Amino acid sequence: MKERLTIVKVGGAVVEDEAQLQQLLKDFGAISGRKVLVHGGGRKATKTAERLGIETQMVGGRRITSAQMLEVVTMVYGGLVNKHVVASLQAEGIKAIGLTGADADIIRSHKRPLKNGIDFGFVGDVDNVNAQTLSDFIEQGLVPVLAPLTHDGHGTMLNTNADTIASEAAKALAAIYNVTLIFSFEKKGVLRNPDDDDSVIPTITHADFEQYRADGTITGGMLPKIENALAAVDAGVERVIITLATALDGKSGTTIEKIKK
């Protein structure tokens, strides 16, 4: 029987709020068994870029990454945010190890080609997650903390969506573990009405998602989040939960499901 593994992805809004972040890390520490943490940091990167006079461009919830922006996100994601999270976990008694995709060749990707005429710049689409190396860290009693950065194997770092990092890591590790993936952020789940925090959609299947996307219920940055979640369950991840950062027990929020035939 496979051991249980919980992968938690924490969004940038939580990372930026120190009180919320510290509470999430305490809750994360309380999760039993093997675990991995994936963090974002987009809002911090945007603010840092603004201070440096670098414009932020977004398309469909995805950041366009110029050469200048790549320097910012590498500094913010791989340095400021990652090491703050790792240090905070050490304070909780958790033996965390901070990693980008380049460290130990954990995650390789390729530069995203033009898509609908849009050049996303130095954005990486994942080719491979080295699940065995990640598992080696985990089995040594370490807790990997993954930053949303990958590399192309030729010396170039690439900005990669944190939800994609979490989803691809979950898919790869599902061959070794019984994986639960939790996307935690500042809302209770996926909402029918963005102005009503209690309008949580309890479950979403492929068919549901297509309907919600068509009628405009789900838009913006939530679109790639759910696409990643559906890809994860299709690839063998047991379940994906989108929920409030204070609800890591998995008992509430939106569960992404694959229809069993």
Buried (B, 14 or more C-beta within 10 A) or exposed (E): EEEBBBBBBBBBBBBBBEEBBEBBBBBBBEBEEBBBBBBBBBBBBBBBBEEEEBEBEEEEBBBBBBEBBBBBBBBBBBEBBBEBBBEBBEEEEBEBBBBBBBBBEBBBBBBBEEEEEEBBBBBBBBEBBBBEBBBEBBEEEBBBBBBBBBBBEEEBBBBBBBBBBBBBBBBBBBEBBBBBBBBBBBBBBBBEEEEEEEBBBEEBBBEBBEEBBEEEBBEEBBBBBBBBBBBBBEBBBBBBBBBBBBBBEBEBBBBBBBEEE
